[in-house]
Amino acid sequence: MAETRTVAQMLSRRETLLTSLGRAEALIEGYVAERDQAQASVRLQYLDGIWNGLEAVQAQLEDNETTDEGRAEHACVCEQFESRLFEIKASLLAKLLPLPVIQDHSPPPIRSSSTLSGIKLPTISLPEFDGDYMQWLAFHDTFMALIHSNPELPDIQKFHYLRAAVKGEAAQLIESIGISSVNYATTLESRYSNDYLLKKRHLQALFDIPRMKKESAATLHSLVDDFERHTKILQQLGEPTDSWSAILEHLPCTRLHDDSLKAWGDHASTVENPDYACLIDFLQRRT
């Protein structure tokens, strides 16, 4: 019984961390610069702590797990959490600019003396990109805000920052291009800013979301987050996802656990228009 209580406590801790991440996400959605800059600055400082806390909890859960299926599920939750945290952090960084501080890269760090309501802006680390199309938009928006749009940096220095931020396939692409201010604007953009490929990748990701193997708040939360993330990115890329309601309502239903699917069916029968937005609202309240 002691071990069961320990696992239950760890799952509760993981839910608490997911809730903390949700608060940061909610701040972004309703962000007003004059009102929320100070809070965004503080929340940004807590994101790494949230991630460290999740890693510790996940390690304990995996140590206590006795099945390969259970360990795979824990790993899936961790991966989804990491992706979500990266996107939230990128959004907060972009909103906190205007003069960033960059650390741990070959060019000299940029330091800002500006403050927001008496609070000094936190140190901002440049994100990394390894050529994964699914991470391109988050990396692109962050790099554009931190480096490319900074009028104090010459193009050649921006190019050095770009080289320091990429690895894997993206780094190989950079290595094939000469270091010059002329080449700076034609590097990764020409390969990865491809709306057609980005749409196909995120659309395929929607169909690749696995079916829930068991009913839990964590797995339901991850399922909702995955569908919302990909549909919002597709909308950002110009796809009319608002007109896909019937398809988007059906697709998550094929991924739900039987308990959630039955609950949704009972609820949908009482609603005049049980569309995708209604389904997501129902699932979010169910978590």
N, C-alpha and C positions, 0 to 999 in steps of 0.2 A: 504493500500500500504506500510505503514511503516513496518508492520510485515513481508511482503513478502521480502522487502529489507533486513531485519534483518536475515531472514532464508537464503537468498542468500549469505549474508556475512559470515554466519557461515559455509555454505557448501564450500565456497571459502577458508575459513580458514582451514577446514578439508583437502581439496585438497593440500594446502600448506604444511601441516604436513605430508601428504602421500609422497609428493615430497621430503621433507627433509629426510624421512626414506629411500626413494629410493636412495638418494645420498650415505648414509651409506652402503646400500646394494651393490651399484656399486663399492664402495671402496674395499669391501671384494672380489668381483669377480676378480678384477685385481690387487690384493694386491702384492706388492713387499716390503719386510721388510725394506730394506735399504732406500727406498724412502717414504714409507707411514706410518711408525710407529708413527711419531709425529701427523699426521693428524688423524689416527685412535684413538689415545689417546684423542684428542680434541673432536672428534665426539662421542666417548663413553660417555663423560660428558654431552652431549646434549640429549642423548636418553631419560633419565628420564623426562627432560623438555618437550620433544615432547609428551611423554605419558600423562603427566599432562595437556598439552594443549589440547590433544584430549579428555580427560575425561571431561574437562570443556565445550568444544564444544558439545560433545555428550549429556551432561546433558541439555544444552540449547535447542538442537534440539528435544530431547525427551519431554521437557516441552512444546514446541510449536507444537508437533505432536498431531493430534486429532484422529488418527486411530490406532487400535492394529497392523495392518499390517505395518504401517509406523514405529511404535516403535520397532517392531520385526526386521525390516530391519536395523534400527540404531544399535540395539544391536548386530546384526550379523556382521556389519562392525567393531564395537568396538572389538568384540571377535577375528575377523580375524587380526585386526591391532595388538592386544596384542600378539597373537601367532607369528606373523611376527617379531615384535619388539624383542621378547624373543630370537628367533633364530639369529637375527642380533647381539644382545648384546652378546650372547654366542660365536659367531664366532669372534667378536672383542676381547673379553676377552681372548680367546685362542691364538690369534695372538700377544697379548701385554705382554705375560708372562715376562721374564722367572721366576722372583721371585715375586709372588703375595702378596697382602695385604688382609687378610681376616678379616672381622669385624662382630660383633654381633653374635658370636657363643661361646659355652661354653669353648672350648680350647682357650689358649692364642692366640691373634692375631699375624699373621706373618707380619712383616714389611720389606719392601725392600728399600734399600738406592740407588738402581740404578736409573739412569735417561736416557732419550732418547732425544738427541739433546738439552739438557738443560731443558727439560720439565719433571717434576716429574710425575711418573706414578700415575693414579688415584686410589682411594680406590676401591677394587674389592669385591663385596658381593657374597657369595656363592649362587647359584640358588637352588630352592627347587624342589622336585619331589614327586608327590603324588600317583604314580602307574599308571598314564596314559601312555599307550604304545605310543601314538602319540607324547609325549614329551620326550620319553626315549633317543633318539639319541642326542638331543640337550643337555639334562642334562648330559648324559654319557660323551660326548666329552668335555664339560666344566669342569666337576669334574675331569676327567682324567688329563686335562691340569693344573688345579689349584692345585689339591691335590695329586692325585695318582702318578703323574710323578715327584713330588717335592722330590729330594733326601735328603733334610734336615729333612723331617718328618718321624718318625718311623711309622710302620704299626699300632700300637695301637692308635696313635694320628690321623692317617688317618681314622681309624674306628670311632673315636669320631666325626670327621668332617662329616662323612657320616651320622651318627645318627642325627646330628644337621640339616642336609639338607633335610631329608625325612619326610613325613607326610602321614596320611591316610593309605591306604593299604600297601604302601612301608614301613612305620614306623612299622606296625604290624609285617611285615616279619623280620625286623631288631631286634625287641624285642624278637623274638623267637630264636635268635642266641646269644650265649655267647660272651661277650666282650673279645676278645683276638686277638693278631696279626695273629694267625693261621687262624681264621675265616674271617679276613678282605677281602681276595681275593675271597671268595665264597659266598658273600651276595647277592646283587641284580643281579649280572651278571647271575647267574644260572637261574633266572626267566625271566628277561626282555631282555637279549641279545639272543632273539629267532628270528632268521631271518625269519622263516616261519610265525610266528604270526605277526611280524612287517610288512611283505609284505602283508599279508591278510588285516591288519588294514588299511594300506595306499591305497591299491587297492580298498577296500570298500569305503574309504573316497572319492576317485575319483568319484564313482558312486552315492555317497550321496550328492554331491555338488548341492545345489538347483538351480532351474531355475531363471533367473533374472525376477523380477516382474515389473521393470520399467527401462528405459534407463537412465543411469547416468554414469559419469566418475568414481565415487566412486565404484559403484556396478560392473562395468566392470573391474576396477583395481583389486578388490577383487577376482573376478572370475579367472582372469589370474593368480594372485598370488597363489590361491589355487591349480590350475592345475599344475603350475610350481613347487610348493613346493613338492607335493606328487610324481610327476614323477621323480624329482631329487633325492628324498629319495629312491624311488624304484630302480633307477639306482645305487645309492650308495650301496644298498643292493644286487646288482648283477643281477638285472633284465635287459634284453636287450631292454629297452624302445625305443632305436633308431629304432628297427625293428617293433614297434607298430604304426607307423606313421598313417596308415589308420584309425585304431581304435581311436587313440588319437585325430585325426582331427575331427572325427565324434562326439565323446563324448561331447566336449565343445559346439559344434553346437546345441546339444539338450538342452543346458542350456542357450543359448543366448536369449536376447529379440528379438522380431520380427524385429526391426529396424536394429540391429547389424547383425542378420542372413541374412537379405536381402542385406546389404552392403557387407558382406563377400561373398555371392553368386555372386554378381556382380563383385567383385574383383577376385574371384577364376576363373571365366570364362576367365580372361585375363592372367592367370598364367599357365605356362606349367606343373608345378607339385605342386598343392596347398596342401601341406602336413601340418603336425602339426606345424612344425617350422614356416612355412609361415603364418599360422593362428595366432599363438602367436605374431609374429612380426606385423601383421595387427592390432590385437586388442590392442597391446601396443601403436601403433601410433594413434589409434582411441581414447585412453584415453586422 
